[in-house]
Amino acid sequence: MARTPKSESTPPVEDVVESPATKGHATPTRKEQEAARKQPLVPSDRKLAARQSREQLALQRDRARVGQSRGEEKYLQLRDKGPQKRYVRDFVDARFSLGEVLLPILVIVILTYFLPAQYSSIALIAVWGVIILVVADGLYLGARVSKSLANKFGGKDKVEKGVRWYAFMRAIQLRPMRLPKPQVKRGQYPS
């Protein structure tokens, strides 16, 4: 079997009519592609490179901060990730918790130390009463959250560990200071 020369079997490049769907240029070789990707390890202008790097990191941090405050899953910290944690956040944010008033009351107690001693001792007793009420409210909240999670996710064995503590810690924070920011209004419990 005789071989035909390549020039006879394929039409010359000039004779090929390009259709509008073709790319219009030859595919670069691997060597050309690698050369195009190469960058020096040390840039010629280090100050410019450092500034660009800082700006890029700042943009990434801002994007992550906004994403975390919105509750976007990929930007959340590990302790906040997952459907159960989202449910707990929504459950806690939908109700008023006594823990929200704990910090303002503590500030008032500190201010009473500038008054005569009898007022500061009354305020201290009041703070201990509020702390006991906050702990009782936290225990009640933990029980409700666990029961709701068990109903929603299919039994007590499916509930993640630590959700009661997660709910309590979120409940004692002031609502505007919570991260991720509350996604539901008060009274709008998750289903």
VENRATA-V880373 format. One record per backbone hydrogen bond with DSSP energy under -0.5 kcal/mol. CO is the residue of the C=O (numbers start at 1). NH is the residue of the N-H. Records with the same first field share a line. If there is no record, write none. Layout:
CO = NH + NH
This chain:
5 = 8 + 9
6 = 10
12 = 15 + 16
13 = 16
16 = 18
19 = 22
29 = 33
30 = 34
31 = 35
32 = 36
33 = 37
34 = 38
41 = 43
44 = 46
45 = 49
46 = 50
47 = 51
48 = 52
49 = 53
50 = 54
51 = 55
52 = 56
53 = 57
54 = 58
55 = 59
56 = 60
57 = 61
58 = 62
59 = 63
60 = 64
61 = 65
62 = 66
63 = 67
64 = 68
65 = 69
66 = 70
67 = 71 + 72
68 = 71
69 = 181
72 = 75 + 76
73 = 76
77 = 80 + 81
78 = 81
82 = 86
83 = 87
84 = 88
85 = 89
86 = 90
87 = 91
88 = 92
89 = 93
90 = 94
92 = 95
94 = 187
97 = 100
98 = 101
99 = 102 + 103
101 = 105
102 = 106
103 = 107
104 = 108
105 = 109
106 = 110
107 = 111
108 = 112
109 = 113
110 = 113
111 = 114
112 = 115
116 = 119 + 120
117 = 121
118 = 122
119 = 123
120 = 124
121 = 125
122 = 126
123 = 127
124 = 128
125 = 129
126 = 130
127 = 131
128 = 132
129 = 133
130 = 134
131 = 135
132 = 136
133 = 137
134 = 138
135 = 139
136 = 140
137 = 141
138 = 142
139 = 143
140 = 144
141 = 145
142 = 146
143 = 147
144 = 148
145 = 149
146 = 150
147 = 151
148 = 152
149 = 153
150 = 154 + 155
155 = 158
156 = 159
160 = 163
162 = 166
163 = 167
164 = 168
165 = 169
166 = 170
167 = 171
168 = 172
170 = 173
174 = 177 + 178
175 = 178
185 = 188
187 = 189
